Amino acid sequence: MSDSYYKRTDLPKFAEISEGAPGLASKFFDYYGAVFAEGALSEREKALIALAVAHAVQCPYCIDAYTQACLEKGSNNEEMTEAVHVSCAIRGGASLVHGVQMKNIAEKISF
């Protein structure tokens, strides 16, 4: 199947979301810009964090955008791959730790 819900050509259209609620979009984009500005963390570090989060939430638009941002800000393949592995470890660990809830429920209702 060649058709996909995700279309890479949609990424540049992100700002169009402001058409339905320009005031809210403006607030979001102002906040977004402030978050990714140089601060206690460098723009490069923030892009790596965003790349890892993009993988955790499985957003193909974000993966595209932050892969590009990481490269533009000087990250290399090794750093980006390690960030993805960090995401994988956290996501996997979060799934495993919920096993405690499963065990608690099983113990509660087991005969």
N, C-alpha and C positions, 0 to 999 in steps of 0.2 A: 504494500500500500504506500503510495508515494505522497499522499496528502497528509498533512500534519496540522494539529491544532496550533502548534508553535510555528510562527513564521518569522524568520530572522529580520525580514523587512519591516516588521512591526516595532522593533526596538526604537528606532528613531522617532516613532510616533508617540512616545511616552508623554511628552509635554501636552499633547492634545487632550489628555484627561482633564485638563483645566477648563475645557469648554463648558462642561456641565456645572461646575462649581468653582469659578475662578478665584474667589476669596480663599476657599479652603486649599485649593491647589497652590496658591501663592504662599500660604503659611507652610504647607508641606515642603515645597521646594526651597524656601528660605531656611527651614530647619535642616533639611537634607544637606544643603550647601554648607551650613555651619558645622554639622556633624563631621563632614569629610574634609574640612579645612585643617591645616596644620595646627596642632595643639600639643598636648602632652605626648600624643602619638604622632608620628610622621604620616603624611599622606600615603606613603608607600605601605606603612604598617597597617593603616586603616583599610587600604585596598586589599591586602592579604586577608585581613579579618573578614571583610565583605565577601571575598571569594570563598572562604571556608563556609560562611553562613549561607551563601548562595547554594552551595552543594548540600548543606543540611536541609534547607527548605526546598531543594530541588527546583529552583527557578532557572529555566534555561536562558531567559533574558538577562538575569543577573550574572549567570555564569559567563555569558558572552561579554557583558559590559565590564565585569571586574577582571576577567582574564586580560582584556585589552588595557584596562587601567593599571593592573599590576605590571604589565610589560612596559607601558609608557612611563611608569614611576621607577623603573629600574629593577624589578624583580626578575628572577630567572625561573626556568622550568623546575629546577630542584626545589626552590623555595615554594613555588605555587603547589607543586605536588605534595610537599610536606604539609602545607596548610590544608589541602584536601584530606590528607590522612588524619590530621587533627580532628577535622569535622567528622570523619568516619568513626573515629574512636569515641567521640562524645555521643554521636547518634547511636552507635552500637551499645555503648555503656548505658545510655538512657533506656534502651529497650531491655537490656539485661536486668537493670535494677528494678524495673517494674515486675520482674519475676517474684520479688518479695511480696508484692500485693497478691499475685496468683497463689503463692504458697499460703499466705494468711487466709485467703478465701477458701482454698482447698482444705486447710486444717479446720476451719470453722464449720464447713458443711459436710466433711467426711464422717462416715459412720463407723 
